[in-house]
């Protein structure tokens, strides 16, 4: 006695698949923001401090390196997460 799937259960399965795909897409779309935001923020702050103390672009470069490191760490953490 095999039971056939009713259209309702197939529709429910499609909705679950769609929601899973949307969550996965959101995860990967956010990677760009997670990478770019700390780079821009730390570089901007480093540049402001350089201008205030009349330094060559030392702190701008340090801010860029710190922002890049934080962006990479955040990206790796997101990619390692399961569902």
N, C-alpha and C positions, 0 to 999 in steps of 0.2 A: 504494500500500500504506500506508494510514493505520493507525497504531497507536492503539488505544483505551486510554485511561487505565485502569489497573487500580484496583480499590478501595483497594489498599494505597497507591498514590501519592496518591490523593485524600485518604486519611486522613492521610498525612504532610503534605500541603499544609494541611489543616485545623489540624494541630498547630502548624505554623509560624505560621499566622495567629493562633492563640490565644496563642502565646508572644509574638508581636509586639504584640498588643493588651494583654497583661498588662504588658509592659515600658512601653508608652506610658501605660497607666493608672497605673503606679507613678510614672512621671515627673511626671504632673500631680497625683497625690495628695501627693507630697512638696513641692509648691510652697507649700502652707499652712504646713508646718513651716519651710521655708526663709525664709518671710516673717515668721512670728510669733516664732521663737526669738531672733533678734538683737534684736528690738524689746523683748521682755520682759527679756532679759538686760541690755542696756545701760540700760534704764530702771530696773531694780532696782539695778544698781550705782550709777547716778547718785543714786538716792534714798538709798542707804546712805551715800554720801559727804556728801550734803546734811545728813543727820541727824547724822553724826559731827562736822561742822564748823559745825553750826547755821546753815546757809545757807537762804535761801529756795529754792524749787524750781528753781534755775538749772541745776544739774548734772543734775537729773532731766529737764529739758527738753532739754538738750544730749544726754544719753544716748538720749532718745527719737528725736531727729533723726538721730543716728549710727546707731542700730538700724534706723530706717526706711530710711535710705540703703543700708545693707548688705543689708537684705532685698530692696529693689528691685533692686539690682545682681545679687544672687544669682538672683532670679526671672528677670530678663532673660537672664542667662547660660544658665539651664536652658532657657528657651523658644527661644533661638537655636541650641541644640545640635541636630544632626541625628542621629536614631536614637540 
